[in-house]
Each structure stands twice: as C-alpha cells, then as structure tokens.
Amino acid sequence: MKVYLSKAIRIKGKEWSIACDSTNSKYYPLVFYSHAHSDHIPRKLPSTDIISSSATRSLLKNFTSNFTDGEFFEDYKIGETTFKQKSAGHIIGSTALKIESDEGNLIYTGDVSIRDKGFIEPFKPEKCDTLIIDTTFGSSEYEFPEYKTIIKETQDSIVENLNNNTPVVLMGYALGKAQMLYHAFSHLSDTVILHGANHRINSLLKSEGIEGTVDGISYQDAKEKGIIENQRNWILFAPLKSGRNEFYSYLRNKVGAVLYAFSGWCISSNYKYRMDVDYSIPISDHADFSELLEICELCKPDKIFTIYGSNVKFAAELRKRGFNAIPLSKQTLLESYF
C-alpha cells in the first residue's frame, strides 16, 4: 500500500487508488472528501465516484459547480477492500476514512478533534496498522484550555458585557467554528444577529436539514429595523477578521460593540493585538498537541504519516516516543507494508 502527497493525499492499494481531500478537479478513480472546508475540496468536482458523509454531500451541492457529475457513496467496496467513514469531530459532516483490506487497516483522519463539543460526535480512535493524521496544531505550544471551562468563562464575560448594554460580536469561520459558537453562546441574548456569510451558511444548513443551525435575524434586516443602533443587548455572529476591518471598526465606533475572536491560534499571547480585538479565546475545532498524541497512542499504529501544519516537528516528537512516524510532503513517496 503506497501513501504519498500530490495535491491530495494519495493512497494506492494493489487493485485500487483513492485521492483524499483533493483540491483540484483532476480525475481520480475514487475520491474521499472529509469535510466541506474550501481548502479540502475543489471548485469543480471530478467526474468519478465520491465518498463523503451525507452532510458534506449536501454542502458540496452548493459549493461546487458540477455537483451532478459525481456519484456519491457513504461506504464503498472494491474486491475485498472496504472504505468506511467515522466521525472526525471537526465540523458538521466531517468524517475520517477507514480502509480495511488484506494489505492491512489504514485510517485517514482529515482534520480531526476528540474534544466533546456537545453537539457533534468526536473522533474515536481505534487500532489500525497505519494512521494518516493532520497536524495543524502539532507543536507543543498548542495546548488548549479545558473546553467546558473556557466556554463557561467566555459565557460569563459575554453576559457581563450584555448586562452593561454593550453589544457583542463573536467571530469565527461561518462553517465549523460558527456552529460551535451558536451552540455555546446563542442562548445568552434574545437578539441573535447573523452576518451575511453566517446567514447564508445557516440558511443552507436549515434547508438541507443539517444540525448546527440557530434562529437569528440577518445583519441587513437588523440594521434596517434599527436594532443595531437602538439596542445594546444583541449578539452578532460574524466571520473572523481583523478589528481594523471597516465593518468591525464601524460597529466599535458607532455602537460600542466589543469583539471576541475564536481560534486555536489565539493561544499566542500577541494574537489579540495582531488582530486588534477585545478578547481572544483559544477554542478550536482541531485537536491540540496533547490530543494528537492521545489519538496516536490509542490507535497504536505500526506507521504514522503526519500531514500539514507542524508535521515535521510532530513526527520527530512521535519518534522520540517510539513510533514509526514520517512527515509526508510532495517530495516523499513511501510504501507502507503490512
């Protein structure tokens, strides 16, 4: 079984080949999309068989230009090799891929999280022969606070601002982070407002019957009805951008809104100042350093391929701990024998 990187994670067995999270439209015999973030999917789907979750399939229908060209499957089989999905715990619809064959068992995680966020099933590690793991936060400085604790502390901070008639802007990616924020904070105000990008994704999820939505009014409607300027107890969910952005500067200067940024990168002490926000909260939909180690220890693989982020540093750490770990790059072509 060969594993290599070429605009996608490529896995090749004796009688099959699959491309995981390919961002181009090149034809592959079989494709797996772990989730619908733009850095994991192409704008135009290849005309081939596609493995994805039902939620990711629904999102791809709206994010790609030729959805009908692909044929979608939840599970797949070629000869004695089976391809099955399991929750990756990253965002709505995210899955890991488990390949079982006479060459051995392999798990490709895609972006992954084992943290219990309360509304999405976390990734559950299991024994495999080979593990391909995303290492976005695979460096030891990325240790996130206990999830329930940081959520409670942030809830208290938001409530304090709202009680002081200070409107609150909660910033995170419209697909993924936003659904975490809705679940954790939307109940804190009777007036929930959604930025245009958030409103579009939220409406899409509702129309497809996908979990993770919130009841809220669009920013445009809120502005036209005078809610933005005449009320002071609203929460606005919006994309993560610098506080120097014209839109956020307007909200700060016009109505005195405070800005909360949510990202794993907030663990850096200067993130708050670089982004010019009032609060920076280290909450991520990725696994942190310790969680990545835990996944590897529980999967007990004979071989680990680390991909993206701190893949070289994390592979070195794994080797110190006795694992056979190799950082995967475009220059690497490796065979994984079982």
N, C-alpha and C positions, 0 to 999 in steps of 0.2 A: 504494500500500500504506500503510495507516494503522496507527500504533502509539500506544497510549495505556494508561493505568493506571486501572482501575476495579474494585477488589477482586480484580484479576487483571491480568496483562499481556495486553492485548488486541491482536491483530494481525488486520487485515482486508484481504483482497485484493479483486479485482473480483468474484469469484464464491464467496468463502469467508470464513469468520471463525473464529478459534480463540482460546480463553482458555488462558493458560499459568499453571499453579500457582494456580488459583482456590481460595480457602479457604471459599467458600460453595457452597450446593447449587443455585444458580440455573441454569436451563437455558441451555446454550450449544450451538450446532450441533456443535462439536468442542472437546475439551479435551485438554490435554497436562499430565501430571504428571511433573516432572523427577526427583523422588525422594519418599520417604515420610516426611520430617520433618513434624511436625504443623503447622508454620507454612507449609506448601506444599500441604496437602491439606484437604478438608472432612471433617467427621464423617459426612456423608451424601453419597454421590456423585450427581451429576446423571444423569438417565436419558438418556444420549447416547453417542456414540462417543468412546472414550478412547484416547489414545496414551500408552504407557508401556513401560518395559522389563519383561521377564518377572519380574525380582526385585521391582520396585516393585509390579507387579500382585499378586504373592503377598503382599506386605506390606499392600497396600490391602485385600485379602480379610479380613485380621484387624483392621485399624484402622478400617474403616468399617462402617456399619450396614446397608447395602443393596448389597453388592458385586455381586449378580446383576443389578442394574438397568442396569449399564453394559456395553457391548460393547468389548472391548479389542483394540488393534492395535499391532504393533511398527512397521510402516510404513503409510502412508496416501497416498491419491491422490484429488484432485478435479480432473477435467479434465486440464490439463497441469501442474498444481501437485503436487509431491511433498513429503511430510513424512517425513524420515528421522531416526533417532536416532544419536548417537555418545556414547561415554563422556564424562561430565563430570568424572570423577576425584574427586568429592566424597565420597560414601559408597557403600555397597553398592547397586547398581542405579541409581545416579544417571546421568542422560543429559542431553545438550544436544539441542536440536531444530534441524535444518537444513531450511529451506524453500526449495525451488527452483521458480521459476516464470518466466513471460515478463515479470514485473514486476521480476525480479532475485532474488538469493540472500540469505537472511537466516539468521543463527544466533542463537538464544536460548540462553544458557548455563545459566540457572538458577544455583544455587550451583556453583562451579567450582574446580578445582585442577589445575595442571600438574605438581605435585610427584610424584616416583616414591616411593610408599609401600611398594612391594614386593609388594602383594597385590591392588591394584586399578589398572586401566588409567587413566593420567592423561588429561586433556583434551588433544587435539592440535589446535592452532589451524590454520585453513586460510582461504584467501582467501574473502571474502564482500563483498557490497555494503553490508549493514547488520549491525551487531553490537549485540545487547542483552546487557549484561553486569552481573552482580551485583557491587556494590562494597562489600561488608561491611567489608573492610579497605582501602578506597581512600584512605587518608591516609598520608602519608609516614612517620609514626612506626611503622607496622606493617610492619617488616622482620623476618621470622622467621629464626632460625639455620638453617644448612645441615642438612637433615633427618637424614642419616646421622650427622653429628657429634653433634647433640643427643640422638639415640637412644642412641648409644654412651655418652655422658656419663651419661645417666639410667640405663642398664643398670648401669654401674659403681657408681652411687650406691645403687641398689636392692640389688645383690649385697653391698655393704658393710654395709648395714643387716641383711640376712638373715644374713650371717655373724656379726653381733653379736647374733643371736637377737632382732632387732627386727622384728615383723610389719609388713607394708607394705600400705597402701590406695592404689590407683590410681584416681583419679576422672575420669570423662569420660562424656559422654552415652551412654546404653545402645545407641542406634542411631547408628552413624557413628564417633564417637571411640573407643568401646569396642572395635570391631573392629580399629582401628589399634593400640590398646594390647595386645590379645591377641596380635597378630602380632609385636609388638616385644618383649614382656616376659613372656609366659606361660611360656616355657621356663626362666625363671630360678628357678623353685621347683617342687618335686614336689607341692606342695599348693596348688592353684588353687581359690579360692572365689569364687562369684558372688552378689552382692547380688540380692535378689528381682527387681528390674527388669531387671538384666542377665541373670539366669537365664531369665526369661520370653522376652526377645528372642532369646537364644541358642538356646533350645529351639524357638522358632518358625522361626528360620533353618535349624536342623537338619531340622525336619520338612518344610520346603519344598525341601530340598536346595540351599540357598544357601550360597555360600562365606563365610568370615569367622568361623566358629564356633571354639569352644575346648572342650576336655574339662575340666570342673570340677564341683565339688560346690556345691549351694546353701548360702547362709549359714545357713538354718534347719537343714539337715542337719549342717553343720559345728558349729553351736552345740550341737545335741542330742548329738552324738558326742564333745563335749568338746574338739574341735580348736581352737576359738577361744581357750579359756583355758589349755589344756595344751600347745599347741605354740607355737613362736615363729618359725617359718620359712615362714609362709604369705603368699601374696599374695591380697588381696581386690580384685576389680574392682567398682566401685560408681559410682553417679551423682555428678555434680559438684554439691556443696552446700557451704555454709559449714562450717568446722571447729567452729563453735559449735553446729551441729546436734546434737540429743540423741544420735542414733545414733553419730556420729563422736566426740563427747565421751566416750561410754561406752567406745569402743574405745581411745581415748587413755588414759583414766584407769584402765581395768581391766587392759589387757594391754600398754600402752605402744606402741601402733601409731603409725606416722608416716604423715602424709597428703601425697600428691602430687596436685596439681591440674594438669590438662592443658587448655589453652585458648589460642586466639590472643590473648585479652585479657591473658594472663599477661605480655605484652611490657611492660605498665605496671609501673613499679617498685613501686607500692604494692598491686598485686593480691594478693600473698602475705599482706599484713597485713589487707587488707579481708576476705579470705576465711578468715583465720585457719588457714592450712595451713603445713606444714613446708617444702614445696617447691612452687614454681610453675613449670611447664615450658611455654614458648611453642610448643606444637605444635597445628596447626590443620588441619582438612580443607577450609579455604578457601584461595584464593590470597591472598598478601600483596600489598603495594603494587607491588613490582617485578614480580611475576608477572602482575598485572593489566596493567601496562604492556606486558610482553612479549606477552601474548595479543593486545592491540590492535595492536601493531607487526607481529606475524606474520599477523594476519587482514587487515591493510591495508584496512579498510572505508572506504567513502565517507562513512558516517554511523554514529555510535555513540550509543546510548541507554544511560545509566547508571541503575541502579535500586538502591534501598535503601542502607543504610549511609551512607558518605561520598560519595553520588552527586553532590552539587553540587561539592564540593571536587575530586573526581576528574575530573569533566567539565572544570572550569577548568584542571586540570593538562594534560589531553589537548589542550585548545585551545591552550595555550602551545606544545605540541609539533606543532602544525599539523593536528590532527584536527578534524573537524566533529563535536563532541560535545555532547550535550544531556542534562541531568538530567531524568529522567521523574518526574512527580508526578501526583497526581489532578487538578491544575489544567491539565495540559498535554495538548493534543490536536494531534498533529503528523502531517504526511504525509511519507512517505519515498518520493521519486520516484526510479526507477531509469532 
